[in-house]
Amino acid sequence: MHPVPPILPASAAPIEINDLTVAYRDAPVLQDIDLTIPEGKLAAIIGPNGAGKSTLIKAILGLVPIVAGSVRIYGRPYAEQRRLVGYVPQRSSVDWDFPTTALDVVMMGTYGRLGWIRRPGKTERDFAMHCLDRVGMARYADRQIGQLSGGQQQRVFLARALAQDARIYLMDEPFNGVDAVTERAIVTLLQALQQQGKTVVCVHHDLDSAPEYFDWVALLNVRLVASGPLDATFTADNLHRTYGGALKAAIEHLRRFEHERDRLPTDAAMETAGLRADRDANNS
Amino acid sequence: MSASVVMILTGVLVATACALPGVFLVLRRMAMMADAISHAILPGIVAGYFLAQGPSLPAGFAGASLAAIVTVALVEALQHTRRVGGESAIGIVFPAMFALGVLLVSKYFANVHLDTDAVLYGNIEFAAFDVWLVNDLNLGPRSLWVMGALCVINLLFVGLCFKELKLATFDPGLAAALGFSPVLIHYALMAVVSVTTVGAFTAVGAILVVAFMIAPAAAAYLLTDDLGRMIALAIGIGAASALSGWFVALALDASVAGAMATMSGLFFLLALFFSPSHGLVARARRLRRQRLRLALENLVVHLLNHEHQVSEAHEAEIAHLSSELRWSPRFARWIVAIAKRDQLVQQANGYLSLTAAGRDLARQAAASRDREG
């Protein structure tokens, strides 16, 4: 009954995408994507609206048909490695009036391990409760999900991904429309996941916060513009090529970031961007 | 068993069998799909009748299920063209299938016992007389056997696949990512809907079966925030509709199936208005309470802001309040009366002043408004 434990070849990367093309009718949404995301990174997929960011995540998960190319999870097709991948869809993709509680939604994360027919029991319930606690939502366990605020709903989705107990987490705009408390909770959680050696990939559209939250980026606009460690990849030139120069604001953000980075490490910057300071210290 | 008991029991079993898939149709916003399937199975039933050279239950089920699957597949195919939206696709497919059925009936079976009235409205009135004979052994009314079996099948389906149905309905994306094919679950649900419709249509007809699938489930959705409880409530409301509908039909000397379906609509209306959580009355009362609370807060905050000022006396006049807070004089009098009753304010020498409790509320309200910016 139990699936064979997935194999983790030491050499294979968590996510390896080769020549991936996804099309909607005749128009390509993603074209010739070659992307390898290394182990243990906090990676952001960045690009303008319609760049195919969400589609890339869905293609990795086998949720959209692929025209050409391949996606490998630790060297094998996704279908064989489902249990290694946790997924946080966009919050707006589901109906929050659904008659169920926060805890019940988190328990859905354990369904993959259970397989068909088998029902969740006390083990799954306790684990789901633990996951809710990790995002600071334990006291809302019995709340109907429609009564939660947007940020709380997002944290329930994160807890559900934690309940998948995966090695790779794919998140579609986790910071979209959340309150400050939730934003901090998500950042703390992402860092904790990284410390546990997990690989996290987030679709992200806020250029302001991207360099603060992530240490690895892929710049996407139908084609892959650039990918790699933050400092080498998140450059004015690359952003210009991604956003086509239409977004002067994008460049402005970057100037500010580069300016701040050059000032590092100063006490003030360390305080406002503790994460980045730590990372720079590690890199140097 | 008396004919009345058979009718009531058949109605209750139909309601139960229909409520189970009905809950998921309502949650998936697919009520029209039930309507489509209930009509589109007609050509399948005719084809079954034709192949079996007479009325045959297995042939009818097979033909209807096949027609239902074709309907679902056609609707999906049309929806994928993106030029024909969700509801339009249903609107094209089901009249076409139904028309085909009507054509076949009128052409080949004009003189046999397969009349369109029975298909549309059913004949639960004769349920007791249509008995199941095996080697001259009378096993009792056929409708009870068929609907009983369908209840068992649907209970098994929803019971065994409860978590899969829940996940695929709430978040098809995650269901697919975890390996629970939402397409497979969708077609399984549609197959259950079509088989249930075939079984139920001899009793209540193709149109009324939709009432039994949708109305009790929609009423239950207004009454609870728990999926398990919603299913139980839908069954309960469906059974209550069947039972009360029979008595209504008896009193009015009217169509039994029609009365049962009407009662299910009536129960839905009751839930829509009087559900304690999601009903219109409860919502209106909640809004009124919120408005009252906000007005009381505005009143005490206003009085707090002007406490110990030279203009205090003027600011605290009821007439001034109504212009300052843009209240009608009547509303202002009402709010002040409630504030006095709750001992938030007191009136002395013609003007209002805060009590200790009123001052506390004003400070709390002002602080929380500051927090919210």
Chai-1 contact restraints between the chains, C-beta under 6 A:
chainA,res_idxA,chainB,res_idxB,connection_type,confidence,min_distance_angstrom,max_distance_angstrom,comment,restraint_id
A,L61,B,A177,contact,1.0,0.0,6.0,A-B,restraint_1
A,L63,B,G173,contact,1.0,0.0,6.0,A-B,restraint_2
A,L63,B,A176,contact,1.0,0.0,6.0,A-B,restraint_3
A,R82,B,G179,contact,1.0,0.0,6.0,A-B,restraint_4
A,Y87,B,L174,contact,1.0,0.0,6.0,A-B,restraint_5
A,Y87,B,A177,contact,1.0,0.0,6.0,A-B,restraint_6
A,P89,B,G173,contact,1.0,0.0,6.0,A-B,restraint_7
A,V94,B,F170,contact,1.0,0.0,6.0,A-B,restraint_8
A,V94,B,D171,contact,1.0,0.0,6.0,A-B,restraint_9
A,F98,B,F170,contact,1.0,0.0,6.0,A-B,restraint_10
A,P99,B,D225,contact,1.0,0.0,6.0,A-B,restraint_11
A,P99,B,D226,contact,1.0,0.0,6.0,A-B,restraint_12
A,P99,B,L227,contact,1.0,0.0,6.0,A-B,restraint_13
A,P99,B,M230,contact,1.0,0.0,6.0,A-B,restraint_14
A,T100,B,L227,contact,1.0,0.0,6.0,A-B,restraint_15
A,M108,B,L167,contact,1.0,0.0,6.0,A-B,restraint_16
A,Y111,B,K163,contact,1.0,0.0,6.0,A-B,restraint_17
A,Y111,B,L167,contact,1.0,0.0,6.0,A-B,restraint_18
A,Y111,B,L178,contact,1.0,0.0,6.0,A-B,restraint_19
A,G112,B,L178,contact,1.0,0.0,6.0,A-B,restraint_20
A,I117,B,L160,contact,1.0,0.0,6.0,A-B,restraint_21
A,Q144,B,D225,contact,1.0,0.0,6.0,A-B,restraint_22
